[in-house]
């Protein structure tokens, strides 16, 4: 087997104000995920009825996972 390449994935858990962790997902680009998640949040909320606060990166526990891909050989 020969090694093809490596990739870093990020396992994301949201931590609420009581310290409870909730699994949110896995991504290969946490910054893009956070931006998209905040855009979705704003679209879901009624801006006239609620004060919308963007979710900050500090609200999440993010674990890096290194993935290595190998090409199978005969």
N, C-alpha and C positions, 0 to 999 in steps of 0.2 A: 504494500500500500504506500502511496505517496501522498504527502500533505499538499492540499490544494491552496487553502487560504484560511484566515482567521476572521472572526467577526465578533464584535462586542454587542451583546443584547442587554437591555435594562429591564429588570423586574420592578414594577411600580406598585407600591402600596400607599393609599391615602391614609393619613393619620388625622382623626377628628379631634375636636377640642377636649375630649375625654381621654385621648391617648389610644383609642381603639383603631386598629389597622384594618383596612379593607383592600383586598386585591383589586387593582385597576387594570392591569394588563402587562404586556411585554412589548418592547419596541427596540429598534436599533438606533433611534434618534429621539432622545428624551426632550430636547428643546422644541423640536417640531411637534411632538406629541402634546407637550404642555400648551403650546400656542393654539393648536387645533382644539384641545379640550376646553380652553378658555373661550374660544370663539363659539363652540357648541353650547357652552353654559350660557353665554349672553343671548344666543338665539332662543334658548328654551325659556328664559325668564321674561316676564313682562316688565320692560324697563320703566314703565310708568308706575307700577305697583310696588316694585322692590328696588332696594339699593343693591346694585350688582358690584360685587367685589371679585376681582380676578384672583384665581388660585395661584399661590406663589409656590415656587419649587421647594421651599422649606416646609410646605404642608405634606410632602411626600417622603417616604423612605424608598430610596432607589438603590438597588443592588446590581452591580455589574456582573455579567456572566460572560466569560470568554468561551466562544464556540470555535472548534477546529474542525474543518472538513477534510476528509481523506478520500482519495480516489481508490476504489477497489481494484485490485489487480488479480491476475490469474496465476 
